[in-house]
Amino acid sequence: MTAVLLLVCGATLVSVLARRVGRSAPLVLVTAGLAASFLPGLPDYHLDPDLALLVFTPPLVYADARESSYLDLRANARPIGLLSVGLVLASTLAVGLVARAVVPGLPWTAAFVLGAILAPTDAGAEVAVARRLRLPRRIVTILVAESIVNDATGMTVFRFTVALAAGRATSLLQGVGEFLYQAGGGVLVGLLLARPAGLLLRRLDDAVAENAVSLVVPFAAFALAESLRASGVLAVLVAGLHLGHRATGSSHRARLQEAATWTLVTGVLEAVGFALIGLQLRPVLRELHAGSDPVLLWYAGAVLAALLLVRIAWVFPATYLPRLFSARVRARDPAPPWQYPAAISWAGTRGVVSLAAAFAVPLDLPRWDLVRFLAFTAVLGTLLLQAPSFPVLVRRLGLREHREEHQEALAEAVAQETAADAAWSRLQELIGSGREDPPEPVLERLRDLAEHRRFSAWERVAADGQPEPPTAAYRRLRREMLATERGVFVRLRRQGRINDEVLRRVMHELDHEEAALARE
């Protein structure tokens, strides 16, 4: 238990320091884990695959699914399917063939188990960069959806290849049937669990209770699906998409608290996960029966190269061939510029799911120690090679699209104006019916607020390269006033003129107002 607490505290501290100095947290965490693995006296952090999949996968998949747009996923179903299913199968085949060709005596079954381990991506590092650099939303949507859905595909293929190696699967047809059962079962479990959970969340009027349900849902969906030998990842994904799409039915307190809760949970889990990847070096090397033979570097390099090249070779044809052969696809979805597939083809880092699968390899699998070593080095290679170079590639490609941002701001401005007009009409209706008779100062304040909401969005549309608009000046100056108010309340508490309860209440009100200012 002490070792676990040490890991959590250390990983969180490293993550905070990395963000503070503007460095990639995943890259710094992996590097720190590698360095720490050689420290004398440090306990071995041997990754338990079952525990890792249960602890890391449900909350991370659920949090991403809640934040994903169901409408965007549906609109991009074709590229997401080609990456999360087609590319997983292609990667399994390519890595297996290369591993079989370069490693003498490696059985076909062990080679394809290795391919299945490395097939699913964990695009967390690239997605964080993509959002920070404000890449086109379509790229972010595709990368997030791919990294979620291909976990389900990869784990299903992994189970089939392991069963094939153990002699429990006898045909490809049986494997396809197992895949369809797991996928369909996972979707069904996710829907069956999400519907009653959604009804319960809409009837609760307690933010703590609503967030407790939200925290339980991903683990319940995962455990229930896995107990039925269905895909737990797909069950969590479907439940998260369903509940996220209907999150507007929750109370405002629950939504604010839920956003903060899941940000904290995913931040800590990702920090621990990336640190664990680096810390596996010593256990993996100890298990490797071949010792430190230099030829292992050749094997590892070949597997990593196959993993990187097959993604590049897949992404470009998958982007343009459907449009070449189908006029309907061309009409509905014109071909994107080549920079889009270029960025997506390099966003293929692997993470803790692949590592957990590597440690789930049965010890009776031929050359299991070498399979784990090659999986570990490939995961490490993608993190150390692709993660730091991805932002450089994005900047070189010049992918940031101001036009897309302008279109979104324009759509928001129209919606804000429509909503403000409807709100003002409702107020006039209440006054006209005689049910409300607000004093003139109150009416004036409500009118000013409606005008502020209406014009602030339009100012954002026209603000690019222009002097500071009035609403921006208002936000900046109001923040200064809020900081001064906080200082006064703290001083009054220190002087004993107000107590801690009063201080907490007014600070809570000021925090909510500042949070609203950050979005206006």
Phi, psi and omega in degrees: 000320178298320180296322179294315178297321177298319179297312182298313181296315181295315180295319179296318180297315179297319179297317179297316180295320179298315179293325181297322182265006175078026179258163178290114182300314179302317181294316180295320181294316178297316179297317178297321177296319177299315180294318182292334182297341180261000180290132179293139178087351179286131180294153176288128175259081180279121186287116174280114187297318181296316180294320181297315180294323181286322184279317188271315190295308184302309183293323181291317178295317182295317181297317178295320181294320179299325182273350181279157179264119177300321181293319178294321179296318179294321180291334182249028184300321182296304179296326179295316179296320179296327180276314188279342176245303183299312182291327177298314179294318179296320179294319177301315181293313184294313180295320178298316180296316180294315180298318178296325183285324187264338182259111181298132174079004179284121181295154179302318183298316179294323180296318181282334170299317177300316178299319180292325178299317187269354186295315183283142180267163170229089190274023183303316181296316181291323180296320177299318178294316182300319179288322180294321180274000177059054175291163176307139186301328183297320179296315180298316180300314182295317181294316179296311182296320179300313184295334178278306187291324184287346171297318179295315179297313182298317180293326177293315178295322179299315180298320180293316181294323177294318177297322178296318179295327181273358179083011181272340177249130189249348183208160176294324179299319178297321179296319178296318178298320178295319179297315181295322178296314182295318181294310180297319179296320179296316178297316181296316179297317180300316179293316182296328179276326185290324184297307177294327177297320178296318178297318180296317181297324181287338181267343178282145176234042182220114184300322180294316179295319179297319179288329175297317177297317181299324179287330183280326188307309183297321180290323179293316180297316181296312183295318181294316180295316181295325178295336177264008182061027173263179182279110177294325180296315179294324178298316179294318180300311182295318179297318180295317178297316182297310183289324178294323180293335182248020183293342181295345178280350179280166177287158181296326179296318180294319180296317179296315182291322181295318179300315179293320182296311183288330174297318179293313183299311182293325178298314180292316181296318179294321178298312180295320181298313180292323176296321179298325179301312179295324183288350180280354184302311183296312177300321181294316180294325180293324181285339186288110185292336184282355178075216185255042180298125181300336181295341178297328178295324177294316178300312183297318180296321180294317179295316179297317179298318178299319181296319181287317186288324181294329178292315178297316181293337181271318191296314183295310176298322180295335179281318191255332182296317177303324179287329179292322186263351184229114177294328180295318178294319180299319182290320183281329187216087181302154183296133178283164175297156186298341180294331179297301179296332178298315179293316182295324183292341180258359181264067186231037179294150175253159186219213191291334179294315177297321180292320177297320177296322178298320180280351174271000178298129179299143182288347177270002175289133178302133179058038182300325181294321179289323177300316178296318180297314181293324177294316180297314182293327178291316176301313180297319181297318179294322180291321183277339182259307186280319184302312180285335183272344183298313178297327177296316178298317181300317180293320179295325181284342181062050190274345183297129186248103177293328181298318179295319178297319180295319180296319178295317179297322179295315178298321179294319181298317178298316180295318179299318180294319178298316180293319180296319178297318179295319180296318180293322177297321178296319178296317178298324179295318179295320180290318181295330181281350180087358180284338179229140176218072186288149174298156183302319177300322178293317179297320179295320179294318178295322178295317179297320180294318178297318178295321179298315179296324182290315189273336183296321179293320179293327178295325178294328179295319185262008189276346186298114178077005182259164175302164184301121180287164183303318182293326177294319177296320178300314180298316182297313182289325179293325176297320177299318179295318179297319178299321178293317178300317178301315180300321179294315181296320178296319180294320178295323176295319180295329179277357179081013182274340170226156180262179183295326180296316178297317180299315181297321182293314182288326177296322178298317179295317179295322179296319179295320179295320180292324177297322177293322178297327182295336182260337186296000000 
